[in-house]
């Protein structure tokens, strides 16, 4: 997508990110999760809260945090990893590479900070699409939980 900027979220953009979270909630695409409050988004400001900006409009965002591995069989004990918490792109901009650019930028920033391992979980109602997306970015499945 031309003229797309991926950058760290600014304090004055917290409300715009919160509005994106409310749009995500209205889509009802996950099980058991709700939107973050503006206060929670403000607290997440930093290198792992990114926005996608096109023509001055925030059209998507991603957030994550660095964690230390504890009892995760896929990472060494005590190993740092970046967990992607949220990824959302507004409907008209989906399937145009915006989400991919957000994920890849998060991975680049983490790598620059010495972090080479990444984790994501999802409670999506469209698991096949989410698995395909993250597999395209090098993620492998660790476990699955199903229900009836």
DSSP file (Angstrom, degrees, kcal/mol; ACC not computed):
  #  RESIDUE AA STRUCTURE BP1 BP2  ACC     N-H-->O    O-->H-N    N-H-->O    O-->H-N    TCO  KAPPA ALPHA  PHI   PSI    X-CA   Y-CA   Z-CA
    1    1 A X    >         0   0    0      0, 0.0     3,-0.8     0, 0.0     2,-0.1   0.000 360.0 360.0 360.0 126.6    0.0    0.0    0.0
    2    2 A X  T 3   +     0   0    0      1,-0.2     3,-0.1    52,-0.0     0, 0.0  -0.361 360.0  13.5 -71.6 149.7    1.5    3.3   -1.1
    3    3 A X  T 3  S+     0   0    0      1,-0.2    52,-0.6    51,-0.1     2,-0.5   0.737  84.9 148.1  59.2  27.6    2.0    6.2    1.4
    4    4 A X  E <   -A   54   0A   0     -3,-0.8     2,-0.5    50,-0.1    -1,-0.2  -0.808  30.1-161.6 -93.4 131.6    1.5    4.0    4.4
    5    5 A X  E     -A   53   0A   0     48,-2.7    48,-3.2    -2,-0.5     2,-0.5  -0.955   6.1-165.8-114.7 129.3    3.4    4.9    7.5
    6    6 A X  E     +A   52   0A   0     -2,-0.5     2,-0.3    46,-0.2    46,-0.2  -0.972  31.4 141.0-111.9 120.9    4.0    2.5   10.4
    7    7 A X  E     -A   51   0A   0     44,-2.1    44,-3.2    -2,-0.5     2,-0.1  -0.947  54.6 -69.6-153.1 170.2    5.3    4.2   13.5
    8    8 A X  E     -A   50   0A   0     -2,-0.3    42,-0.3    42,-0.2     2,-0.1  -0.387  57.5-106.8 -64.5 139.6    5.0    4.4   17.3
    9    9 A X        -     0   0    0     40,-3.0     2,-0.3    37,-0.4    37,-0.3  -0.429  32.8-138.6 -67.7 140.7    1.7    5.6   18.6
   10   10 A X    >   -     0   0    0     -2,-0.1     3,-2.3     1,-0.1     4,-0.3  -0.688  21.3-111.4-100.4 155.7    1.8    9.1   20.1
   11   11 A X  G >  S+     0   0    0      1,-0.3     3,-1.6    -2,-0.3     4,-0.3   0.880 117.8  56.0 -51.9 -43.0    0.0   10.2   23.3
   12   12 A X  G 3  S+     0   0    0      1,-0.3    -1,-0.3     2,-0.1     4,-0.2   0.552 103.1  57.9 -71.1  -4.9   -2.4   12.4   21.3
   13   13 A X  G <> S+     0   0    0     -3,-2.3     4,-2.1     1,-0.1    -1,-0.3   0.394  74.2  98.0-103.1   1.3   -3.4    9.3   19.2
   14   14 A X  H <> S+     0   0    0     -3,-1.6     4,-2.5    -4,-0.3     5,-0.2   0.908  83.0  50.9 -56.9 -44.4   -4.5    7.2   22.2
   15   15 A X  H  > S+     0   0    0     -4,-0.3     4,-2.3     1,-0.2    -1,-0.2   0.880 107.8  52.8 -64.4 -37.3   -8.2    8.1   21.7
   16   16 A X  H  > S+     0   0    0      2,-0.2     4,-1.7     1,-0.2    -1,-0.2   0.901 110.6  47.3 -64.0 -40.4   -8.0    7.1   17.9
   17   17 A X  H  X S+     0   0    0     -4,-2.1     4,-2.2     2,-0.2    -2,-0.2   0.901 109.9  53.5 -66.4 -40.5   -6.5    3.7   18.9
   18   18 A X  H  X S+     0   0    0     -4,-2.5     4,-2.0     1,-0.2    -2,-0.2   0.905 106.5  52.6 -60.1 -40.6   -9.3    3.3   21.5
   19   19 A X  H  X S+     0   0    0     -4,-2.3     4,-2.1     1,-0.2    -1,-0.2   0.884 106.9  52.3 -63.4 -37.8  -11.9    4.0   18.8
   20   20 A X  H  X S+     0   0    0     -4,-1.7     4,-2.5     1,-0.2    -1,-0.2   0.903 107.4  52.8 -62.8 -40.0  -10.3    1.3   16.6
   21   21 A X  H  X S+     0   0    0     -4,-2.2     4,-2.3     1,-0.2    -2,-0.2   0.881 107.9  50.5 -62.5 -37.7  -10.6   -1.1   19.6
   22   22 A X  H  X S+     0   0    0     -4,-2.0     4,-2.1     2,-0.2    -1,-0.2   0.879 109.0  51.3 -67.9 -37.2  -14.3   -0.2   19.8
   23   23 A X  H  X S+     0   0    0     -4,-2.1     4,-1.2     2,-0.2    -2,-0.2   0.923 109.6  50.7 -62.3 -43.9  -14.7   -0.9   16.1
   24   24 A X  H >X>S+     0   0    0     -4,-2.5     3,-0.6     1,-0.2     4,-0.6   0.927 109.4  50.7 -59.2 -45.3  -13.0   -4.3   16.6
   25   25 A X  H ><5S+     0   0    0     -4,-2.3     3,-1.5     1,-0.2    -1,-0.2   0.908 106.0  55.6 -59.6 -42.3  -15.4   -5.1   19.5
   26   26 A X  H 3<5S+     0   0    0     -4,-2.1    -1,-0.2     1,-0.3    -2,-0.2   0.763  99.0  61.8 -63.9 -25.2  -18.5   -4.2   17.4
   27   27 A X  H <<5S-     0   0    0     -4,-1.2    -1,-0.3    -3,-0.6    -2,-0.2   0.697  93.3-149.1 -74.1 -18.2  -17.3   -6.7   14.8
   28   28 A X  T <<5 +     0   0    0     -3,-1.5    -3,-0.1    -4,-0.6    -2,-0.1   0.906  44.9 144.7  51.6  50.8  -17.7   -9.5   17.4
   29   29 A X      < +     0   0    0     -5,-0.6    96,-2.7    95,-0.0    97,-0.4   0.442  51.9  54.6-100.0  -1.6  -14.9  -11.6   15.9
   30   30 A X  B    S-E  124   0B   0     94,-0.3     2,-0.5     3,-0.2    94,-0.2  -0.862  77.1-117.1-129.2 165.4  -13.4  -13.0   19.1
   31   31 A X  S    S-     0   0    0     92,-2.4     3,-0.1    -2,-0.3    -2,-0.0  -0.895  86.6 -10.1-100.8 125.1  -14.5  -15.0   22.1
   32   32 A X  S    S+     0   0    0     -2,-0.5     2,-0.4     1,-0.2    -1,-0.1   0.528  98.8 110.7  77.8   9.0  -14.3  -13.5   25.5
   33   33 A X        -     0   0    0     90,-0.1     2,-0.2    -8,-0.0    -3,-0.2  -0.923  41.2-169.4-120.2 146.2  -12.2  -10.3   24.9
   34   34 A X        -     0   0    0     -2,-0.4   -12,-0.1     1,-0.1    -3,-0.0  -0.706  35.4 -75.2-121.5 176.7  -13.2   -6.7   25.1
   35   35 A X        -     0   0    0     -2,-0.2     2,-0.2     1,-0.1    -1,-0.1  -0.302  45.4-110.9 -71.7 154.7  -11.6   -3.5   24.1
   36   36 A X        -     0   0    0      1,-0.1    -1,-0.1   -18,-0.1     2,-0.1  -0.564  34.0-116.2 -77.7 148.7   -8.8   -1.8   26.0
   37   37 A X     >  -     0   0    0     -2,-0.2     4,-2.3     1,-0.1     5,-0.2  -0.389  26.2-108.2 -77.3 164.0   -9.6    1.4   27.8
   38   38 A X  H  > S+     0   0    0      1,-0.2     4,-2.6     2,-0.2     5,-0.2   0.865 122.5  55.2 -59.7 -35.3   -7.9    4.6   26.8
   39   39 A X  H  > S+     0   0    0      2,-0.2     4,-2.1     1,-0.2    -1,-0.2   0.906 107.3  48.3 -64.9 -41.7   -6.0    4.4   30.1
   40   40 A X  H  > S+     0   0    0      2,-0.2     4,-1.0     1,-0.2    -2,-0.2   0.894 112.8  48.4 -65.5 -39.3   -4.7    0.9   29.2
   41   41 A X  H >< S+     0   0    0     -4,-2.3     3,-0.6     2,-0.2     4,-0.4   0.920 110.0  51.8 -66.1 -43.1   -3.7    2.1   25.8
   42   42 A X  H >< S+     0   0    0     -4,-2.6     3,-1.3     1,-0.2    -2,-0.2   0.899 107.6  52.8 -59.2 -40.9   -1.9    5.1   27.3
   43   43 A X  H 3< S+     0   0    0     -4,-2.1    -1,-0.2     1,-0.3    -2,-0.2   0.744 105.2  56.3 -67.5 -22.8    0.0    2.8   29.6
   44   44 A X  T << S+     0   0    0     -4,-1.0     4,-0.3    -3,-0.6    -1,-0.3   0.475  75.8 130.3 -88.3  -2.8    1.1    0.7   26.6
   45   45 A X    <   +     0   0    0     -3,-1.3     2,-0.3    -4,-0.4   -35,-0.1  -0.233  39.8  79.6 -53.7 137.6    2.7    3.6   24.8
   46   46 A X  S >  S-     0   0    0      3,-0.3     3,-1.5   -37,-0.3   -37,-0.4  -0.960  98.1 -38.7 151.6-165.8    6.2    2.7   23.7
   47   47 A X  T 3  S+     0   0    0     -2,-0.3    62,-0.1     1,-0.3    63,-0.1   0.671 128.4  53.9 -67.0 -16.3    8.0    0.9   21.0
   48   48 A X  T 3  S+     0   0    0     -4,-0.3    16,-1.7    16,-0.2     2,-0.5   0.103  88.5  80.7-110.3  23.8    5.5   -2.0   20.8
   49   49 A X  E <   + B   0  63A   0     -3,-1.5   -40,-3.0    14,-0.2    -3,-0.3  -0.909  66.1 175.2-122.5 101.3    2.4    0.1   20.3
   50   50 A X  E     -AB   8  62A   0     12,-2.4    12,-2.1    -2,-0.5     2,-0.4  -0.771  18.7-155.4-111.5 150.3    2.4    0.9   16.6
   51   51 A X  E     -AB   7  61A   0    -44,-3.2   -44,-2.1    -2,-0.3     2,-0.6  -0.930  12.5-139.2-121.2 149.8   -0.1    2.7   14.4
   52   52 A X  E     -AB   6  60A   0      8,-2.7     7,-2.7    -2,-0.4     8,-1.0  -0.949  26.1-168.1-105.0 122.0   -0.6    2.4   10.6
   53   53 A X  E     +AB   5  58A   0    -48,-3.2   -48,-2.7    -2,-0.6     2,-0.4  -0.947  13.0 175.9-119.8 128.5   -1.3    5.9    9.1
   54   54 A X  E >  S-AB   4  57A   0      3,-2.6     3,-2.1    -2,-0.5   -50,-0.1  -0.991  76.1 -14.4-131.8 124.8   -2.5    6.6    5.6
   55   55 A X  T 3  S-     0   0    0    -52,-0.6    -1,-0.1    -2,-0.4     3,-0.1   0.861 129.0 -53.7  52.4  40.2   -3.3   10.2    4.5
   56   56 A X  T 3  S+     0   0    0      1,-0.2     2,-0.4     0, 0.0    -1,-0.3   0.422 115.5 113.8  80.4  -1.7   -3.2   11.4    8.1
   57   57 A X  E <   -B   54   0A   0     -3,-2.1    -3,-2.6     2,-0.0     2,-0.7  -0.866  68.1-128.6-106.7 135.1   -5.7    8.8    9.3
   58   58 A X  E     +B   53   0A   0     -2,-0.4    -5,-0.2    -5,-0.2     3,-0.1  -0.731  33.6 169.9 -80.1 115.8   -4.9    6.0   11.7
   59   59 A X  E     -     0   0A   0     -7,-2.7    31,-3.1    -2,-0.7     2,-0.3   0.461  59.3  -2.8-109.1  -4.9   -6.3    2.9    9.9
   60   60 A X  E     -BC  52  89A   0     -8,-1.0    -8,-2.7    29,-0.2     2,-0.3  -0.982  56.7-162.6-172.5 169.1   -4.8    0.2   12.1
   61   61 A X  E     -BC  51  88A   0     27,-2.5    27,-2.5    -2,-0.3     2,-0.3  -0.987   5.1-157.4-157.3 161.9   -2.6   -0.6   15.1
   62   62 A X  E     -BC  50  87A   0    -12,-2.1   -12,-2.4    -2,-0.3     2,-0.3  -0.987  10.6-171.0-139.8 149.8   -0.7   -3.4   16.8
   63   63 A X  E     +BC  49  86A   0     23,-2.2    22,-2.2    -2,-0.3    23,-1.7  -0.987  12.6 153.4-140.2 152.7    0.4   -3.7   20.4
   64   64 A X  E     - C   0  84A   0    -16,-1.7     2,-0.3    -2,-0.3    20,-0.2  -0.955  22.5-142.4-162.1 176.8    2.6   -6.1   22.2
   65   65 A X  E     - C   0  83A   0     18,-1.9    18,-2.9    -2,-0.3     2,-0.4  -0.993  24.2-109.9-151.0 151.5    4.8   -6.4   25.3
   66   66 A X  E     - C   0  82A   0     -2,-0.3     2,-0.3    16,-0.2    16,-0.2  -0.681  39.5-177.9 -83.3 134.4    8.1   -8.1   26.2
   67   67 A X  E     - C   0  81A   0     14,-3.0    14,-2.3    -2,-0.4     2,-0.5  -0.889  26.9-124.5-128.5 159.8    7.8  -11.1   28.5
   68   68 A X  E     - C   0  80A   0     -2,-0.3    12,-0.2    12,-0.2     2,-0.1  -0.929  38.3-110.8-104.8 127.3   10.2  -13.4   30.2
   69   69 A X        +     0   0    0     10,-2.9     9,-2.8    -2,-0.5     2,-0.4  -0.356  40.8 172.0 -63.1 128.3    9.5  -17.1   29.4
   70   70 A X  S    S-     0   0    0      7,-0.2     3,-0.1    -2,-0.1     7,-0.1  -0.950  71.3 -18.1-137.5 115.3    8.2  -19.1   32.4
   71   71 A X  S    S+     0   0    0     -2,-0.4     2,-0.7     1,-0.2     5,-0.1   0.827  89.1 140.6  58.9  35.4    7.0  -22.6   31.9
   72   72 A X    >   -     0   0    0      3,-0.2     3,-1.8     1,-0.1    -1,-0.2  -0.934  42.8-154.9-107.4 111.5    6.6  -22.2   28.1
   73   73 A X  T 3  S+     0   0    0     -2,-0.7    -1,-0.1     1,-0.3     4,-0.1   0.639  90.0  56.9 -64.7 -13.4    7.8  -25.5   26.5
   74   74 A X  T 3  S+     0   0    0      2,-0.1     2,-0.3    -3,-0.0    -1,-0.3   0.577 107.3  49.3 -95.0  -9.8    8.5  -23.7   23.2
   75   75 A X  S <  S-     0   0    0     -3,-1.8    -3,-0.2    42,-0.0     2,-0.1  -0.919  92.4-100.6-125.1 152.9   11.0  -21.1   24.7
   76   76 A X    >   -     0   0    0     -2,-0.3     3,-2.2     1,-0.1    -7,-0.2  -0.448  52.1 -91.6 -67.1 144.0   13.9  -21.5   27.0
   77   77 A X  T 3  S+     0   0    0      1,-0.3    -7,-0.2    -2,-0.1    -1,-0.1  -0.357 113.7  14.5 -56.5 129.7   13.2  -20.7   30.7
   78   78 A X  T 3  S+     0   0    0     -9,-2.8    -1,-0.3     1,-0.3     2,-0.3   0.422  91.9 141.3  84.1  -0.7   14.0  -17.0   31.2
   79   79 A X    <   -     0   0    0     -3,-2.2   -10,-2.9   -11,-0.1    -1,-0.3  -0.547  51.4-123.6 -77.2 136.4   14.2  -16.2   27.5
   80   80 A X  E     +C   68   0A   0     -2,-0.3    37,-0.4   -12,-0.2    36,-0.4  -0.543  36.4 170.2 -75.4 142.8   12.7  -12.8   26.4
   81   81 A X  E     -C   67   0A   0    -14,-2.3   -14,-3.0    -2,-0.2     2,-0.6  -0.989  32.8-122.0-148.4 154.3   10.0  -12.8   23.8
   82   82 A X  E     -Cd  66 118A   0     35,-2.3    37,-2.4    -2,-0.3     2,-0.6  -0.869  22.7-157.4 -97.5 123.8    7.6  -10.3   22.4
   83   83 A X  E     -Cd  65 119A   0    -18,-2.9   -18,-1.9    -2,-0.6     2,-0.6  -0.899  11.4-140.6-100.6 122.8    4.0  -11.3   22.7
   84   84 A X  E     +Cd  64 120A   0     35,-2.7    37,-0.6    -2,-0.6   -20,-0.3  -0.735  23.9 176.7 -80.9 119.4    1.7   -9.6   20.2
   85   85 A X  E     +     0   0A   0    -22,-2.2     2,-0.4    -2,-0.6   -21,-0.2   0.884  59.7  15.3 -90.0 -45.7   -1.5   -8.7   22.1
   86   86 A X  E     +C   63   0A   0    -23,-1.7   -23,-2.2     2,-0.0     2,-0.3  -0.971  49.5 173.2-137.4 146.1   -3.5   -6.9   19.5
   87   87 A X  E     +C   62   0A   0     -2,-0.4     2,-0.4   -25,-0.2   -25,-0.2  -0.899  16.1 163.5-149.8 121.4   -3.6   -6.4   15.7
   88   88 A X  E     -C   61   0A   0    -27,-2.5   -27,-2.5    -2,-0.3     2,-0.4  -0.997  13.4-178.1-144.9 136.4   -6.5   -4.5   14.0
   89   89 A X  E     -C   60   0A   0     -2,-0.4   -29,-0.2   -29,-0.2     5,-0.1  -1.000  37.2-106.6-132.0 133.4   -6.9   -3.0   10.6
   90   90 A X    >   -     0   0    0    -31,-3.1     3,-1.9    -2,-0.4     4,-0.4  -0.243  37.3-107.7 -58.4 146.8  -10.1   -1.1    9.5
   91   91 A X  G >  S+     0   0    0      1,-0.3     3,-1.6     2,-0.2    -1,-0.1   0.835 113.4  54.8 -48.5 -49.7  -12.2   -3.0    7.1
   92   92 A X  G 3  S+     0   0    0      1,-0.3    -1,-0.3     3,-0.0    -2,-0.1   0.707 111.5  47.4 -65.6 -13.0  -11.5   -1.0    3.9
   93   93 A X  G X >S+     0   0    0     -3,-1.9     3,-0.9   -34,-0.2     5,-0.6   0.360  83.8 117.6-108.1   3.8   -7.8   -1.5    4.3
   94   94 A X  T < 5S+     0   0    0     -3,-1.6    -4,-0.0    -4,-0.4    -3,-0.0  -0.341  72.7  24.2 -72.7 155.6   -7.7   -5.3    5.0
   95   95 A X  T 3 5S+     0   0    0      1,-0.1    -1,-0.2    -2,-0.0    -3,-0.0   0.731  95.9 101.0  61.9  24.9   -5.9   -7.7    2.7
   96   96 A X  T < 5S-     0   0    0     -3,-0.9    -2,-0.1   -95,-0.0    -1,-0.1   0.245 103.6 -97.3-117.5   9.0   -3.7   -4.8    1.5
   97   97 A X  T  >5S+     0   0    0     -4,-0.0     4,-2.2     3,-0.0     5,-0.1   0.483  89.8 120.6  92.1   3.1   -0.6   -5.6    3.6
   98   98 A X  H  ><S+     0   0    0     -5,-0.6     4,-2.2     2,-0.2     5,-0.2   0.953  78.2  45.1 -66.5 -50.0   -1.3   -3.2    6.5
   99   99 A X  H  > S+     0   0    0      1,-0.2     4,-2.5     2,-0.2     5,-0.2   0.894 112.7  52.9 -60.3 -40.1   -1.4   -6.0    9.1
  100  100 A X  H  > S+     0   0    0      1,-0.2     4,-2.7     2,-0.2     5,-0.2   0.912 108.4  49.6 -61.5 -43.0    1.7   -7.6    7.6
  101  101 A X  H  X S+     0   0    0     -4,-2.2     4,-2.2     2,-0.2    -1,-0.2   0.892 110.4  51.0 -65.2 -38.4    3.6   -4.3    7.8
  102  102 A X  H  X S+     0   0    0     -4,-2.2     4,-2.2     2,-0.2    -2,-0.2   0.941 113.1  44.6 -62.7 -47.6    2.5   -3.8   11.4
  103  103 A X  H  X S+     0   0    0     -4,-2.5     4,-2.3     1,-0.2    -2,-0.2   0.931 114.0  48.8 -64.1 -46.0    3.7   -7.3   12.4
  104  104 A X  H  X S+     0   0    0     -4,-2.7     4,-2.2     1,-0.2    -1,-0.2   0.878 110.6  50.8 -64.4 -36.8    7.0   -7.1   10.5
  105  105 A X  H  X S+     0   0    0     -4,-2.2     4,-2.6    -5,-0.2    -1,-0.2   0.905 109.1  51.2 -67.1 -40.0    7.7   -3.7   12.1
  106  106 A X  H  X S+     0   0    0     -4,-2.2     4,-2.4     1,-0.2    -2,-0.2   0.920 111.0  48.7 -60.7 -42.6    7.1   -5.1   15.6
  107  107 A X  H  X S+     0   0    0     -4,-2.3     4,-2.5     2,-0.2    -2,-0.2   0.891 110.6  51.1 -64.2 -39.9    9.5   -7.9   14.8
  108  108 A X  H  X S+     0   0    0     -4,-2.2     4,-2.4     2,-0.2    -2,-0.2   0.935 111.1  47.3 -62.4 -46.8   12.1   -5.5   13.5
  109  109 A X  H  X S+     0   0    0     -4,-2.6     4,-1.1     1,-0.2    -2,-0.2   0.931 113.1  48.7 -62.0 -45.9   11.9   -3.3   16.6
  110  110 A X  H ><>S+     0   0    0     -4,-2.4     5,-2.9     1,-0.2     3,-0.7   0.924 110.4  51.3 -60.4 -44.1   12.1   -6.4   18.9
  111  111 A X  H ><5S+     0   0    0     -4,-2.5     3,-1.9     1,-0.3    -1,-0.2   0.897 105.9  54.8 -60.9 -40.3   15.1   -7.7   17.0
  112  112 A X  H 3<5S+     0   0    0     -4,-2.4    -1,-0.3     1,-0.3    -2,-0.2   0.766 107.7  51.8 -62.4 -24.6   16.8   -4.4   17.3
  113  113 A X  T <<5S-     0   0    0     -4,-1.1    -1,-0.3    -3,-0.7    -2,-0.2   0.176 127.8 -99.5 -97.4  15.6   16.3   -4.7   21.1
  114  114 A X  T < 5S+     0   0    0     -3,-1.9     2,-0.6     1,-0.2    -3,-0.2   0.602  80.9 133.2  82.3  12.1   17.8   -8.2   21.1
  115  115 A X      < +     0   0    0     -5,-2.9    -1,-0.2    -6,-0.2    -2,-0.2  -0.859  20.3 165.6-101.6 123.5   14.6  -10.2   21.1
  116  116 A X        +     0   0    0     -2,-0.6     2,-0.4   -36,-0.4    -1,-0.1   0.445  53.4  76.1-114.8  -4.0   14.4  -13.0   18.6
  117  117 A X        -     0   0    0    -37,-0.4   -35,-2.3    -7,-0.1     2,-0.3  -0.870  55.9-173.3-116.5 146.5   11.4  -14.9   19.8
  118  118 A X  E     -d   82   0A   0     -2,-0.4     2,-0.3   -37,-0.2   -35,-0.2  -0.960   4.8-171.7-140.0 151.4    7.7  -14.0   19.3
  119  119 A X  E     +d   83   0A   0    -37,-2.4   -35,-2.7    -2,-0.3     2,-0.3  -0.994   5.1 175.0-144.4 146.4    4.4  -15.3   20.5
  120  120 A X  E     -d   84   0A   0     -2,-0.3     2,-0.3   -37,-0.2   -35,-0.1  -0.985   6.5-169.3-147.7 144.8    0.8  -14.6   19.7
  121  121 A X        -     0   0    0    -37,-0.6     2,-0.4    -2,-0.3    -2,-0.0  -0.933   8.6-164.1-129.1 160.2   -2.5  -16.1   20.8
  122  122 A X        -     0   0    0     -2,-0.3    -2,-0.0     2,-0.1   -92,-0.0  -1.000  26.9-166.9-146.9 142.8   -6.0  -15.6   19.4
  123  123 A X        +     0   0    0     -2,-0.4   -92,-2.4     3,-0.0   -90,-0.1  -0.154  46.3 151.8-112.6  33.5   -9.5  -16.2   20.4
  124  124 A X  B     -E   30   0B   0    -94,-0.2     3,-0.3     1,-0.1   -94,-0.3  -0.213  51.8-141.1 -66.9 154.0  -10.7  -15.5   16.9
  125  125 A X  S    S+     0   0    0    -96,-2.7     2,-0.2     1,-0.2     3,-0.1   0.473 101.7  57.4 -89.0  -5.1  -13.9  -16.9   15.4
  126  126 A X     >  +     0   0    0    -97,-0.4     4,-1.7     1,-0.1     3,-0.4  -0.579  64.3 160.8-122.7  66.1  -12.0  -17.3   12.1
  127  127 A X  H  >  +     0   0    0     -3,-0.3     4,-3.0    -2,-0.2     5,-0.3   0.847  67.8  60.2 -59.3 -39.0   -9.0  -19.4   13.2
  128  128 A X  H  > S+     0   0    0      1,-0.2     4,-2.2     2,-0.2    -1,-0.2   0.917 107.6  44.9 -58.9 -44.4   -8.1  -20.6    9.7
  129  129 A X  H  > S+     0   0    0     -3,-0.4     4,-2.4     2,-0.2    -1,-0.2   0.903 114.3  48.5 -66.8 -40.9   -7.5  -17.0    8.4
  130  130 A X  H  X S+     0   0    0     -4,-1.7     4,-2.5     2,-0.2     5,-0.3   0.915 111.4  50.0 -66.8 -42.6   -5.5  -16.0   11.5
  131  131 A X  H  X S+     0   0    0     -4,-3.0     4,-2.5     1,-0.2     5,-0.2   0.929 111.9  48.4 -60.5 -44.8   -3.4  -19.2   11.3
  132  132 A X  H  X S+     0   0    0     -4,-2.2     4,-1.8    -5,-0.3    -2,-0.2   0.926 111.7  50.4 -61.0 -45.5   -2.6  -18.5    7.7
  133  133 A X  H  < S+     0   0    0     -4,-2.4     4,-0.4     1,-0.2    -2,-0.2   0.959 115.4  40.1 -58.8 -54.2   -1.7  -14.8    8.4
  134  134 A X  H ><>S+     0   0    0     -4,-2.5     5,-2.2     1,-0.2     3,-1.3   0.857 111.1  57.0 -70.1 -33.8    0.7  -15.6   11.2
  135  135 A X  H ><5S+     0   0    0     -4,-2.5     3,-1.8    -5,-0.3    -1,-0.2   0.873 100.2  59.9 -61.7 -34.8    2.2  -18.6    9.5
  136  136 A X  T 3<5S+     0   0    0     -4,-1.8    -1,-0.3     1,-0.3    -2,-0.2   0.667 104.3  51.9 -65.0 -15.1    3.0  -16.3    6.6
  137  137 A X  T < 5S-     0   0    0     -3,-1.3    -1,-0.3    -4,-0.4    -2,-0.2   0.136 129.9 -93.2-108.1  17.7    5.1  -14.3    9.1
  138  138 A X  T < 5S+     0   0    0     -3,-1.8    -3,-0.2     1,-0.3     2,-0.2   0.436  78.3 140.4  91.9  -0.1    7.1  -17.3   10.3
  139  139 A X      < -     0   0    0     -5,-2.2     2,-0.3    -6,-0.1    -1,-0.3  -0.493  34.6-156.2 -76.9 146.7    4.9  -18.3   13.3
  140  140 A X        -     0   0    0     -2,-0.2     2,-0.2     0, 0.0    -1,-0.0  -0.894  25.3-100.7-118.8 152.8    4.3  -22.0   14.0
  141  141 A X        +     0   0    0     -2,-0.3     3,-0.1     1,-0.2   -10,-0.0  -0.475  34.4 176.0 -72.3 142.1    1.4  -23.6   15.9
  142  142 A X        -     0   0    0      1,-0.5     2,-0.3    -2,-0.2    -1,-0.2   0.733  63.1 -18.5-111.0 -47.2    2.1  -24.6   19.4
  143  143 A X        -     0   0    0      2,-0.0    -1,-0.5     0, 0.0     2,-0.3  -0.947  53.5-146.8-154.0 170.4   -1.2  -25.8   20.7
  144  144 A X        -     0   0    0     -2,-0.3     2,-0.4    -3,-0.1    -3,-0.0  -0.994   2.9-160.1-144.7 146.3   -4.9  -25.6   19.9
  145  145 A X        -     0   0    0     -2,-0.3     2,-0.3     2,-0.0    -2,-0.0  -0.998  15.7-174.5-129.5 129.0   -8.0  -25.6   22.1
  146  146 A X        -     0   0    0     -2,-0.4     2,-0.3     2,-0.0    -2,-0.0  -0.778   3.8-173.7-121.6 162.2  -11.4  -26.5   20.7
  147  147 A X              0   0    0     -2,-0.3    -2,-0.0     1,-0.1     0, 0.0  -0.973 360.0 360.0-150.0 163.6  -14.9  -26.6   22.1
  148  148 A X              0   0    0     -2,-0.3    -1,-0.1     0, 0.0    -2,-0.0   0.247 360.0 360.0-126.8 360.0  -18.5  -27.6   21.1
